[in-house]
Structures are given as C-alpha cells and as structure tokens.
Amino acid sequence: MSKKFYDAFRGLIKGFSHHSIMLQYILAAMAVCAGFVLRLNAGEWAAVIICIGLVITAEILNTCIEKVCDMYSTDYNSKIREIKDLAAGAVLAASLTAFVTAMVILFSHIGG
C-alpha cells in the first residue's frame, strides 16, 4: 500500500481519539445495524452509505479546521469564531441531510 493510503487510513483511525468523530463512527455503526434489521434494498443502502460518508467527512474536516484555527490563536477572535461556526454548520447540514434520509427510509418500511 502506498504511503498516501497509509497516511489517509491513519487519519481515519486517528479520528477515534476525537470525541466528535468517534460519535459519528458510533452513529454510523448504529445506522448499519438498523439497515440490516430493516433489510434495506440496494438503493436504500446506497443512500445510507453516502450519508455516512458525508457526515464523517464533514466532521473530520470540521475537526481539522478547528485545530488549524487553534494553532493560529486560542484567544477569542470574531473571525475565527465565524470560521468555526461555518464549519460546524457544515456538519449540521450533513447531519440533517442524513437524518431526513433516515426518516424517509424508516417511514417507507413502517408505513408500507
């Protein structure tokens, strides 16, 4: 395996040491378990996998942005606050998308 892939996988593993990323990994595992219980079809699985990737990617990038901002300054700075809020907003947007997708799938299974 090339060094770039090794470094990338190391980054995914390093996510386990960050609370917010770890939480997303746990929620992803729960979504996969729910998918097996609901016996999702191929299209539903694709939607779930895309949402999991979207949310985890957003959370990893948010964590990176926070770390870079903290390297610049740990003192209050309104511009850094805005950057961090925007990054957190991206995670929220991805999470809401995943939630709505999950509700659509769930309702299609319990509603008929």
ROSE-4610 file (N, C-alpha, C; in Angstrom, 1 decimal, always signed):
// ROSE-4610
residu = [M/M/M/S/S/S/K/K/K/K/K/K/F/F/F/Y/Y/Y/D/D/D/A/A/A/F/F/F/R/R/R/G/G/G/L/L/L/I/I/I/K/K/K/G/G/G/F/F/F/S/S/S/H/H/H/H/H/H/S/S/S/I/I/I/M/M/M/L/L/L/Q/Q/Q/Y/Y/Y/I/I/I/L/L/L/A/A/A/A/A/A/M/M/M/A/A/A/V/V/V/C/C/C/A/A/A/G/G/G/F/F/F/V/V/V/L/L/L/R/R/R/L/L/L/N/N/N/A/A/A/G/G/G/E/E/E/W/W/W/A/A/A/A/A/A/V/V/V/I/I/I/I/I/I/C/C/C/I/I/I/G/G/G/L/L/L/V/V/V/I/I/I/T/T/T/A/A/A/E/E/E/I/I/I/L/L/L/N/N/N/T/T/T/C/C/C/I/I/I/E/E/E/K/K/K/V/V/V/C/C/C/D/D/D/M/M/M/Y/Y/Y/S/S/S/T/T/T/D/D/D/Y/Y/Y/N/N/N/S/S/S/K/K/K/I/I/I/R/R/R/E/E/E/I/I/I/K/K/K/D/D/D/L/L/L/A/A/A/A/A/A/G/G/G/A/A/A/V/V/V/L/L/L/A/A/A/A/A/A/S/S/S/L/L/L/T/T/T/A/A/A/F/F/F/V/V/V/T/T/T/A/A/A/M/M/M/V/V/V/I/I/I/L/L/L/F/F/F/S/S/S/H/H/H/I/I/I/G/G/G/G/G/G]
num = [1/1/1/2/2/2/3/3/3/4/4/4/5/5/5/6/6/6/7/7/7/8/8/8/9/9/9/10/10/10/11/11/11/12/12/12/13/13/13/14/14/14/15/15/15/16/16/16/17/17/17/18/18/18/19/19/19/20/20/20/21/21/21/22/22/22/23/23/23/24/24/24/25/25/25/26/26/26/27/27/27/28/28/28/29/29/29/30/30/30/31/31/31/32/32/32/33/33/33/34/34/34/35/35/35/36/36/36/37/37/37/38/38/38/39/39/39/40/40/40/41/41/41/42/42/42/43/43/43/44/44/44/45/45/45/46/46/46/47/47/47/48/48/48/49/49/49/50/50/50/51/51/51/52/52/52/53/53/53/54/54/54/55/55/55/56/56/56/57/57/57/58/58/58/59/59/59/60/60/60/61/61/61/62/62/62/63/63/63/64/64/64/65/65/65/66/66/66/67/67/67/68/68/68/69/69/69/70/70/70/71/71/71/72/72/72/73/73/73/74/74/74/75/75/75/76/76/76/77/77/77/78/78/78/79/79/79/80/80/80/81/81/81/82/82/82/83/83/83/84/84/84/85/85/85/86/86/86/87/87/87/88/88/88/89/89/89/90/90/90/91/91/91/92/92/92/93/93/93/94/94/94/95/95/95/96/96/96/97/97/97/98/98/98/99/99/99/100/100/100/101/101/101/102/102/102/103/103/103/104/104/104/105/105/105/106/106/106/107/107/107/108/108/108/109/109/109/110/110/110/111/111/111/112/112/112]
x = [+0.8/+0.0/+0.9/+0.5/+1.4/+1.3/+2.3/+2.4/+1.1/+0.6/-0.5/-1.7/-2.0/-3.1/-2.9/-1.6/-1.3/-1.6/-1.2/-1.4/-2.9/-3.6/-5.1/-5.8/-5.4/-6.0/-5.7/-4.4/-4.0/-4.9/-5.3/-6.1/-7.5/-8.1/-9.4/-9.3/-8.2/-8.0/-7.8/-7.1/-6.9/-8.2/-9.2/-10.5/-11.1/-10.7/-11.2/-10.8/-9.7/-9.3/-10.0/-10.8/-11.6/-13.0/-13.5/-14.9/-16.0/-15.9/-17.0/-16.9/-15.7/-15.6/-16.0/-15.5/-15.9/-17.4/-18.1/-19.5/-20.1/-19.6/-20.1/-19.8/-18.7/-18.4/-19.4/-19.8/-20.8/-22.1/-22.5/-23.8/-23.9/-22.7/-22.7/-22.9/-22.2/-22.4/-23.8/-24.5/-25.9/-26.8/-26.4/-27.2/-27.1/-25.9/-25.6/-26.4/-26.4/-27.2/-28.6/-29.1/-30.6/-30.9/-29.9/-30.1/-30.3/-29.5/-29.7/-31.0/-31.4/-32.7/-33.9/-33.8/-34.8/-34.8/-33.7/-33.4/-33.5/-32.7/-32.7/-32.4/-33.0/-32.7/-31.4/-30.9/-29.7/-29.7/-30.8/-30.9/-30.8/-31.5/-31.5/-30.1/-29.5/-28.1/-27.2/-27.4/-26.5/-26.8/-28.0/-28.3/-27.7/-27.8/-27.2/-25.7/-25.1/-23.6/-23.1/-23.9/-23.5/-23.7/-24.7/-24.9/-23.9/-23.5/-22.5/-21.2/-20.8/-19.6/-19.6/-20.8/-20.9/-20.7/-21.4/-21.3/-19.9/-19.3/-18.0/-17.0/-17.1/-16.2/-16.3/-17.6/-17.8/-17.2/-17.4/-16.9/-15.4/-14.7/-13.3/-12.8/-13.4/-12.9/-13.2/-14.3/-14.6/-13.5/-13.2/-12.1/-10.8/-10.5/-9.2/-9.2/-10.4/-10.5/-10.4/-11.0/-10.8/-9.4/-8.7/-7.3/-6.4/-6.6/-5.8/-6.1/-7.4/-7.7/-7.1/-7.1/-6.5/-5.0/-4.4/-2.9/-2.6/-3.5/-3.4/-3.5/-4.6/-4.8/-5.9/-5.6/-6.7/-7.4/-7.0/-7.7/-9.0/-10.0/-11.2/-10.9/-11.4/-11.3/-12.6/-13.2/-14.6/-14.5/-13.4/-13.2/-13.0/-12.2/-12.0/-13.4/-14.1/-15.4/-16.3/-16.3/-17.1/-16.7/-15.4/-14.9/-15.3/-15.2/-15.6/-17.1/-17.9/-19.3/-19.7/-19.1/-19.4/-19.0/-17.9/-17.5/-18.5/-18.9/-19.9/-21.2/-21.6/-22.8/-22.8/-21.6/-21.5/-21.8/-21.3/-21.6/-23.1/-23.7/-25.1/-25.9/-25.5/-26.2/-26.1/-24.9/-24.7/-25.6/-25.6/-26.3/-27.8/-28.3/-29.7/-30.1/-29.2/-29.5/-29.6/-28.6/-28.6/-29.9/-30.3/-31.5/-32.7/-32.9/-34.1/-34.1/-32.9/-32.8/-33.2/-32.7/-33.1/-34.6/-35.2/-36.6/-37.4/-37.0/-37.7/-37.6/-36.4/-36.2/-37.1/-37.0/-37.7/-39.2/-39.8/-41.2/-41.6/-40.8/-41.1/-41.2/-40.5/-40.5/-41.7/-42.0/-43.1/-44.4/-44.4/-45.7/-46.2/-45.4/-45.9/-45.0]
y = [-1.2/+0.0/+1.2/+2.2/+3.4/+4.2/+5.1/+5.9/+6.8/+7.3/+8.2/+7.5/+6.2/+5.5/+5.2/+4.8/+4.6/+5.8/+7.0/+8.2/+8.5/+8.3/+8.5/+7.6/+6.3/+5.4/+5.7/+6.2/+6.6/+7.7/+8.6/+9.8/+9.3/+8.3/+7.7/+7.1/+6.3/+5.7/+6.8/+7.8/+8.9/+9.6/+9.5/+10.0/+9.4/+8.2/+7.5/+8.3/+9.1/+9.8/+11.2/+11.5/+12.8/+12.4/+13.0/+12.7/+12.9/+14.0/+14.3/+13.3/+12.9/+12.0/+10.6/+10.2/+8.9/+8.8/+9.8/+9.8/+9.5/+10.1/+9.9/+8.4/+7.9/+6.4/+5.5/+5.9/+5.1/+5.2/+6.4/+6.6/+5.9/+5.9/+5.1/+3.6/+3.1/+1.7/+1.4/+2.2/+2.0/+2.1/+3.0/+3.1/+1.8/+1.2/+0.0/-1.1/-1.2/-2.2/-2.1/-0.9/-0.6/-1.0/-0.8/-1.2/-2.7/-3.5/-4.9/-5.4/-4.7/-5.1/-4.7/-3.6/-3.2/-3.9/-4.6/-5.3/-4.3/-3.3/-2.3/-2.9/-2.2/-2.6/-1.9/-2.2/-1.6/-0.1/+0.5/+2.0/+2.6/+2.0/+2.5/+2.4/+1.2/+1.1/+2.2/+2.4/+3.5/+4.8/+5.1/+6.4/+6.5/+5.4/+5.3/+5.5/+4.7/+4.8/+6.2/+6.8/+8.2/+9.1/+9.0/+9.9/+9.7/+8.4/+8.1/+8.8/+8.6/+9.2/+10.8/+11.3/+12.8/+13.3/+12.7/+13.2/+13.0/+11.8/+11.6/+12.5/+12.7/+13.6/+15.1/+15.5/+16.8/+17.0/+16.0/+16.0/+16.0/+15.2/+15.2/+16.6/+17.1/+18.5/+19.5/+19.5/+20.4/+20.4/+19.2/+19.0/+19.6/+19.3/+19.9/+21.4/+22.0/+23.5/+24.0/+23.4/+23.8/+23.8/+22.7/+22.6/+23.6/+23.9/+24.9/+26.3/+26.6/+27.9/+28.0/+26.9/+26.9/+27.0/+26.6/+26.8/+28.3/+28.9/+30.3/+31.2/+30.9/+31.6/+30.9/+30.8/+30.3/+31.4/+32.6/+33.8/+34.0/+34.6/+34.9/+35.8/+35.4/+36.2/+36.0/+37.1/+37.0/+36.3/+36.5/+35.9/+34.4/+34.0/+32.5/+31.9/+32.6/+32.2/+31.9/+32.8/+32.7/+31.5/+31.3/+30.1/+28.8/+28.8/+27.6/+27.3/+28.4/+28.3/+27.8/+28.3/+27.8/+26.3/+25.9/+24.5/+23.6/+24.1/+23.3/+23.3/+24.4/+24.4/+23.4/+23.2/+22.2/+20.8/+20.5/+19.2/+19.1/+20.2/+20.2/+19.9/+20.6/+20.4/+18.9/+18.4/+17.0/+16.0/+16.3/+15.5/+15.6/+16.8/+16.9/+16.2/+16.3/+15.5/+14.0/+13.5/+12.1/+11.7/+12.6/+12.4/+12.3/+13.2/+13.2/+12.0/+11.6/+10.4/+9.2/+9.1/+8.0/+8.0/+9.1/+9.2/+8.7/+9.1/+8.7/+7.2/+6.6/+5.2/+4.5/+5.0/+4.3/+4.3/+5.5/+5.6/+4.7/+4.5/+3.6/+2.2/+1.8/+0.5/+0.2/+1.2/+1.0/+1.4/+2.3/+2.7/+1.8/+0.9/+0.1/-0.3]
z = [+0.0/+0.0/+0.0/-0.8/-0.9/+0.4/+0.6/+1.8/+1.9/+0.8/+0.8/+1.4/+1.0/+1.5/+3.0/+3.3/+4.7/+5.6/+5.1/+5.9/+6.0/+4.9/+4.9/+5.9/+5.9/+6.8/+8.3/+8.5/+9.8/+10.3/+9.3/+9.7/+10.1/+9.4/+9.8/+11.2/+11.5/+12.8/+13.8/+13.5/+14.5/+14.9/+14.1/+14.4/+15.6/+16.0/+17.2/+18.4/+18.3/+19.5/+19.7/+18.8/+18.8/+19.1/+20.2/+20.6/+19.5/+18.9/+17.9/+16.7/+16.3/+15.2/+15.6/+16.8/+17.4/+17.5/+17.9/+18.0/+16.6/+15.5/+14.2/+13.7/+14.2/+13.8/+14.5/+15.8/+16.5/+15.9/+15.5/+14.9/+13.5/+12.8/+11.5/+11.7/+12.8/+13.1/+13.4/+14.2/+14.5/+13.3/+12.3/+11.1/+10.3/+10.2/+9.5/+10.2/+11.5/+12.2/+11.9/+11.9/+11.6/+10.2/+9.3/+7.9/+7.7/+8.5/+8.5/+9.0/+10.1/+10.8/+9.8/+9.1/+8.2/+6.8/+6.6/+5.3/+4.2/+4.2/+3.2/+1.8/+0.8/-0.6/-1.0/-2.2/-2.7/-2.8/-3.2/-3.3/-1.9/-0.9/+0.4/+1.0/+0.8/+1.3/+0.7/-0.6/-1.2/-0.5/-0.3/+0.4/+1.8/+2.6/+3.9/+3.9/+2.9/+2.8/+2.4/+1.5/+1.1/+2.3/+3.0/+4.2/+5.2/+5.5/+6.5/+6.0/+4.8/+4.3/+4.4/+4.0/+4.1/+5.5/+6.4/+7.8/+8.4/+8.2/+8.8/+8.1/+6.8/+6.1/+6.7/+6.8/+7.3/+8.7/+9.6/+11.0/+11.0/+10.2/+10.1/+9.7/+8.6/+8.1/+9.2/+9.9/+10.9/+12.0/+12.4/+13.4/+12.9/+11.7/+11.1/+11.1/+10.7/+10.7/+12.1/+13.1/+14.5/+14.9/+14.6/+15.0/+14.4/+13.1/+12.4/+13.0/+13.3/+14.0/+15.3/+16.1/+17.4/+17.4/+16.3/+16.1/+15.9/+15.2/+14.9/+16.2/+17.0/+18.2/+19.0/+20.3/+21.2/+21.9/+21.7/+22.2/+21.4/+22.0/+21.3/+20.1/+18.9/+17.7/+16.9/+16.6/+16.0/+14.6/+13.9/+12.6/+12.7/+13.7/+14.0/+14.4/+15.2/+15.7/+14.5/+13.5/+12.3/+11.5/+11.4/+10.6/+11.3/+12.6/+13.3/+13.3/+13.3/+13.2/+11.9/+10.8/+9.5/+9.3/+9.8/+9.8/+10.5/+11.7/+12.5/+11.8/+11.1/+10.3/+9.2/+8.6/+7.5/+8.1/+9.3/+10.0/+10.2/+10.7/+11.0/+9.7/+8.6/+7.3/+6.9/+7.0/+6.6/+7.5/+8.8/+9.8/+9.5/+9.3/+9.0/+7.7/+6.7/+5.5/+5.8/+6.6/+6.9/+7.7/+8.6/+9.5/+8.6/+7.7/+6.8/+5.9/+5.4/+4.6/+5.4/+6.7/+7.5/+7.8/+8.0/+8.3/+7.0/+5.9/+4.6/+4.5/+4.7/+4.7/+5.7/+7.0/+8.1/+7.8/+7.4/+7.2/+6.0/+5.0/+3.9/+4.4/+5.4/+5.9/+6.9/+7.7/+8.7/+8.1/+7.1/+6.5/+5.4/+4.9/+3.9/+2.9]
